[in-house]
């Protein structure tokens, strides 16, 4: 369970904020063969449209719903393979930046 915390810390929160604007249904099409899905903006090599597949053995559509458990598990696979560098906006907007202390956010303590 501790491994999930890589996305619960401020670097992960910053990455989600800048990659998908916290939108679980975010879909970005870079080309006919390259799309990015959901909250974590996971690339199409990790899923298959219409059926399970890819490196995460998940449908791409499952990355667009509000159930983020499967998205998080796939994002951990991405992180294990590539670290935060996979997410370009983390590299440019979060890495090495002074980030706010999310521990002081009221919603953080109420969840």
C-alpha positions in Angstrom: 0.0 0.0 0.0 2.9 2.4 0.6 3.8 2.3 -3.1 0.5 4.1 -3.9 1.8 7.1 -2.0 4.0 8.1 -4.9 0.9 9.6 -6.4 -0.5 10.8 -3.1 2.5 13.0 -2.3 2.8 16.6 -3.6 4.8 15.6 -6.7 2.1 13.2 -7.8 -0.6 15.7 -7.1 1.3 18.3 -9.1 1.7 15.9 -12.0 -2.1 15.0 -12.0 -3.0 18.7 -11.9 -0.8 19.6 -14.9 -1.3 16.5 -17.0 -5.1 16.2 -16.8 -6.4 19.1 -14.8 -7.8 16.5 -12.4 -10.2 15.3 -15.1 -10.7 11.5 -15.1 -12.2 11.7 -18.6 -9.3 13.7 -20.1 -8.4 12.3 -23.6 -5.5 13.8 -25.6 -4.9 12.6 -29.2 -1.3 13.3 -30.4 -1.7 11.3 -33.6 -3.8 8.5 -35.0 -1.6 6.0 -33.2 -0.9 7.9 -30.0 -3.5 8.9 -27.4 -3.3 9.6 -23.7 -6.1 8.7 -21.3 -7.6 9.8 -18.0 -6.4 11.3 -14.8 -2.8 10.1 -15.2 -2.7 10.6 -19.0 -1.5 7.1 -19.7 -0.4 6.4 -23.2 -2.1 4.0 -25.6 0.8 1.5 -25.4 -0.5 0.6 -21.9 -4.1 -0.1 -23.0 -6.2 -1.3 -25.9 -9.4 0.3 -27.2 -12.4 -1.9 -26.9 -10.7 -4.8 -25.2 -8.1 -5.5 -22.5 -4.5 -5.3 -23.6 -1.4 -3.3 -23.6 1.3 -3.2 -21.0 -1.3 -2.8 -18.3 -3.8 -5.3 -19.7 -6.6 -2.8 -19.5 -9.1 -1.2 -21.8 -8.4 2.4 -22.7 -12.0 3.2 -21.8 -11.4 2.0 -18.3 -8.8 4.8 -17.9 -11.5 7.4 -18.6 -14.1 6.6 -15.9 -14.3 7.8 -12.3 -13.0 4.6 -10.8 -9.3 5.4 -10.5 -8.2 2.2 -8.8 -7.3 0.5 -12.0 -5.8 3.7 -13.4 -3.6 4.0 -10.3 -2.4 0.4 -10.7 -1.5 1.1 -14.3 0.2 4.4 -13.4 2.3 2.5 -10.9 3.5 0.2 -13.8 4.3 3.3 -15.8 6.2 4.8 -12.9 8.1 1.5 -12.3 9.3 1.5 -15.9 10.0 5.2 -16.4 9.6 7.2 -13.2 8.1 10.6 -13.2 10.0 11.5 -16.4 7.2 9.7 -18.4 4.9 12.7 -17.6 6.5 15.6 -19.5 4.5 18.2 -17.6 5.8 16.9 -14.3 9.3 17.4 -15.7 8.6 21.0 -16.7 6.1 22.1 -14.1 6.7 20.1 -10.9 10.3 18.8 -10.8 12.5 20.9 -8.6 9.8 23.4 -7.9 8.7 24.7 -4.5 5.3 23.1 -4.2 2.5 23.8 -1.7 2.2 21.7 1.4 -0.9 19.6 0.7 -1.0 18.5 4.4 -2.6 21.9 5.1 -5.5 21.4 2.7 -8.8 20.9 4.4 -10.0 18.3 2.0 -6.8 16.2 2.5 -7.7 15.8 6.2 -11.4 15.1 5.6 -10.9 12.1 3.3 
